[in-house]
Amino acid sequence: MKKYLCSLGSNIEPQHHFSQARAALEVLSGDITFSRNIPTSPVDINTDNAFLNALFIIETPMTAGELKREFNRIEEALGRDRSDPERSLKDRTIDIDILGSVEESPKVPDYLTSLLPDLGLAS
């Protein structure tokens, strides 16, 4: 089993999409821990919609590639158009990313480092 540190973000109906994403993620693993949710300003995207972000740790037997495919499936089920080549520049219903294996101390974006103590990780 591997533990991955991951991020969750939304700026389209974020409370609604966070709830749905969390439920779908909990189906993937019985061992998942979420940080609190925080509002953040958009980064590298031209929008007036603020983001809601969180971190989570998921323990799974899946490889990072397998897990990312599951994350993509959840994103698409919640309305994200993954086929759009400019999707990273647009508002999104949900964005789920793997930051890395917990044991490798992955790099966390500065705007999310305040959430690390929520997961028992040093900031």
Wavefront OBJ file of the C-alpha trace (Angstrom):
o trace
v 0.000 0.000 0.000
v 1.188 3.498 -0.845
v 0.156 6.799 0.671
v -0.234 9.713 -1.716
v -0.582 13.385 -0.860
v -3.170 14.912 -3.179
v -4.966 18.186 -3.743
v -8.566 19.046 -4.452
v -9.808 22.297 -5.983
v -12.945 23.828 -7.473
v -14.183 27.264 -8.466
v -17.559 26.295 -9.939
v -20.106 25.568 -7.202
v -17.200 24.413 -5.011
v -19.173 23.291 -1.953
v -21.378 21.069 -4.101
v -18.525 19.623 -6.161
v -16.288 19.088 -3.108
v -19.020 17.053 -1.464
v -19.478 14.880 -4.550
v -15.725 14.471 -5.111
v -15.096 13.494 -1.499
v -17.819 10.837 -1.686
v -16.301 9.424 -4.887
v -12.793 9.459 -3.401
v -13.969 7.627 -0.280
v -15.203 4.823 -2.554
v -11.614 4.411 -3.834
v -10.120 3.908 -0.375
v -11.274 3.295 3.161
v -8.115 5.049 4.332
v -8.395 8.683 3.304
v -7.860 11.799 5.410
v -8.888 15.296 4.322
v -7.600 18.658 5.498
v -9.975 21.513 6.094
v -11.174 23.443 3.037
v -9.763 26.911 2.415
v -10.661 29.647 -0.065
v -7.800 30.653 -2.369
v -7.220 33.144 -5.144
v -6.938 31.836 -8.697
v -3.380 31.000 -9.837
v -2.429 31.167 -13.529
v -6.072 31.483 -14.595
v -8.024 34.597 -15.584
v -11.251 34.379 -13.599
v -13.223 36.236 -10.971
v -14.246 32.953 -9.299
v -12.319 32.160 -6.116
v -11.253 28.583 -5.501
v -11.943 26.224 -2.653
v -8.960 23.965 -2.003
v -7.990 21.107 0.279
v -5.311 18.468 0.650
v -5.838 14.801 1.352
v -3.850 11.647 1.948
v -5.104 8.466 0.346
v -3.723 4.986 1.021
v -4.177 2.578 -1.879
v -2.573 -0.400 -3.594
v -2.882 1.486 -6.919
v 0.107 2.904 -8.753
v 0.218 6.661 -9.249
v -0.863 6.157 -12.872
v -3.839 4.022 -11.896
v -4.851 6.500 -9.201
v -4.608 9.458 -11.602
v -6.869 7.624 -14.069
v -9.429 7.218 -11.273
v -9.105 10.914 -10.405
v -9.651 11.813 -14.081
v -12.742 9.591 -14.161
v -14.156 11.424 -11.111
v -13.373 14.816 -12.658
v -15.180 13.862 -15.866
v -18.167 12.481 -13.939
v -18.426 15.868 -12.221
v -18.415 17.770 -15.510
v -14.763 18.573 -16.209
v -13.879 18.453 -19.885
v -10.494 16.726 -19.857
v -10.332 16.756 -23.673
v -10.089 20.564 -23.791
v -6.405 21.471 -24.345
v -6.962 24.747 -22.461
v -8.677 23.095 -19.465
v -5.938 24.235 -17.056
v -6.692 27.867 -17.977
v -10.436 27.650 -17.338
v -12.814 27.512 -14.400
v -13.336 23.965 -13.194
v -15.946 21.940 -11.376
v -13.226 19.825 -9.763
v -9.486 19.326 -10.036
v -7.850 16.373 -8.290
v -4.067 16.060 -8.427
v -1.445 13.742 -7.004
v 1.338 15.804 -5.451
v 3.451 12.730 -4.703
v 4.094 9.864 -2.358
v 3.889 10.960 1.285
v 7.172 9.220 2.102
v 8.953 11.324 -0.541
v 7.804 14.651 1.006
v 6.245 16.052 -2.178
v 6.367 19.733 -3.050
v 3.155 21.478 -2.031
v 2.110 24.781 -3.626
v 2.717 27.700 -1.247
v -0.993 28.561 -1.057
v -1.720 25.070 0.376
v 1.133 24.670 2.886
v -1.035 25.913 5.764
v -3.063 22.703 5.355
v -0.156 20.299 5.962
v -0.512 20.294 9.790
v -4.154 19.206 9.335
v -2.755 15.958 7.930
v 0.011 15.563 10.509
v 2.669 16.733 8.059
v 5.235 19.463 8.622
v 4.786 22.663 6.646
l 1 2 3 4 5 6 7 8 9 10 11 12 13 14 15 16 17 18 19 20 21 22 23 24 25 26 27 28 29 30 31 32 33 34 35 36 37 38 39 40 41 42 43 44 45 46 47 48 49 50 51 52 53 54 55 56 57 58 59 60 61 62 63 64 65 66 67 68 69 70 71 72 73 74 75 76 77 78 79 80 81 82 83 84 85 86 87 88 89 90 91 92 93 94 95 96 97 98 99 100 101 102 103 104 105 106 107 108 109 110 111 112 113 114 115 116 117 118 119 120 121 122 123
